[in-house]
Amino acid sequence: MAADVDDLVRHFVRPGEHLHLAATQSRPNALTYALCRVFGDTGHFTISTTAVHTSAHALTIAGAVDRMIAGFVGDTYPSPRPNPLYARLAQGEPFTFEAWSLLSYVQRLMAGAMGAPYAVTGSLAGTDLAVGKGNDLVRVPDPADPEREVTLVSALRPDLTLVHGACADDAGNIVLFAPLGEGPYAAYAAKRGVLASVERIVSTEEVRAMSDRVVIPGQRVLGLCEAPLGAHPQSLRASDVDGVAGYLEDYAFIEEIVNRCGADERGREWYAEWVTGVGSHAGYLDKLGSERIEALTNPKPLPRRQICVDEPPTQQERLIVLGARAVAERVRSGGYDTLLAGIGSSHMAAWLAAGMLQHDGHDVKITAELGAYGFTPEAGDVFLFSLRHAARAEALGGVTEILGGMVSANPRALGVLGAAEIDESGTINTSLSGSGRWLTGSGGANDIASSTDCVVIASASPRRFVPTVHYRTSPGDRVIEVVSQFGRFVRADMGFRLTNWLPDDGEQVPDQPDALTRLATEAVAANTAWQPLVDDITVEKPITADELAALRALDPDGRYR
């Protein structure tokens, strides 16, 4: 057993290896920082992980990575956004990048875990994510229907998988608590095995008493050490384990990383302060301090605040409320029973829609791609993957259960997605700007759009609603409606047609249909680069005080205002 994470890394990791950072709800952040301290810019690693954000930026700042394999590169809190460190990612800076969707990425790990050369995926086809993958992605005739093709993705097999767990025994049997994100597959896929940090080493008897929670067996574990708060600033869920306290996301710390990576320092001073400057994980905990740790491990309930609706809705709030109306109507008319939203205004609209439907006695399940099913969001916490929401879920699983079982295999699922660009075919871009600047990537969006009906919710502008997207992140053939801050577009024979118009506050609405059509057409022309298809307009009622109050109760800090 290693003395600490630095000792563990020093003993087992070799320069140039392919290291996988396991993305359960808890990420191996203490081990990630140890990689930086031990190797700095001499690592020359290939890194695979579902998403590069927060603490993973340390590897970038250190210069430790030659090649990255992931589905998302950017920031997720307080809202999804590009990170300046990766502006030239498409040009190969700061490393070579291989982009995947979340489910196809996990399917590659599953193939590696099961000794299969390939996995079949329903994602990626017809998008730029499928381009340039060589033998890692091949299209072959469907044996049952040679007129069709199926997509095969190659097995992903890292040299080592790095994991942070709740606890383990001396034999290395690692206990993890759902939601499990990518699940155990990378542990089985790793050629050499697993390096694990855990909150606490416990007795064999304690682990055997919860053997159903052992996700990674000791036979796969090469090295192990204790690292309390080893997932910080991400969260860790623990249940009924003596001496192991779960903890919530440290939002202030996450925002500090985001802000300092966006500042002139590009995160270098943050890195010197929090990664190399602390010297070790023990030094990191000392710098965090007991008061901050106590607030994370024993959090107080979120305060209930007085919600003010005197201020009129912002353009962002108009977008979210109009999106929620659209989603609620689609659920009522289309028989959908499950909502899976991408992170951002889209998930806020889905949450608001679910509340509207519940108020009307219509039950619909909210899901999150990392593994939460049937949860009621905790008012005041807008982060899609917060453990506060997981604590209010009907079931907890992982990516395969949600993106696979509850979406891809569920004809009653409705996706709710955002877009940096969307064109008149419904194709979505969340990867690359027109100037070649990296945005964020797919995450699970491609998987959702490839398999189920979708409503897209995005603030309209001529740079966002475009004739043709600059990068095809997600296919558009299952997009049935696009919602903007001023109206709703439904799919027509050619493009999308504006059917519902939300006038600005105080704007006069003409009685004559021709005049109404003219105003709506002018709105489309001013706010999009689409062909102005307008006909038979329904005027949306103004945002109500009840709708605004419900939204601001979910988001009292105005993160989406």
Secondary structure, 3 states (H helix, E strand, C coil): CCCCHHHHHHHHCCCCCEEEECCCCCCCHHHHHHHHHHHHHHCCEEEECCEECHHHHHHHHHCCEEEEEECEECECCCCCECCHHHCCHHHCCCCEEEECCHHHHHHHHHHHHCCCCEEEECCCCCCHHHCCCHHHEEEEEECCEEEEEEEEEECCCCCEEEEEEEEECCCCCEECCCCCCCCCHHHHHCCCEEEEEEEEECCHHHHHCCHHHEEECHHHEEEEEECCCCCCCCCECCCCCCCCCCECCCHHHHHHHHHHHHCCCCCHHHHHHHHHCCCCHHHHHHHHCHHHHHHHHCCCCCCCCCCCCCCCCCHHHHHHHHHHHHHHHHHHHHCCCEEEECCCHHHHHHHHHHHHHHHCCCCCEEEECCCEECCCCCCCCCCCCCHHHHCCCCEECCHHHHHHHHHHCCCCEEEEECCCEECCCCCEECCECCCCCECCECCCHHHHHHHCEEEEECCCCCCCECCCCCCCCECCCCEEEEECCCEEEEECCCCEEEEEECCCCCCCCCCCHHHHHHHHHHHHHHHCCCCCCEEEEEECCCCCHHHHHHHHHHCCCCCCC
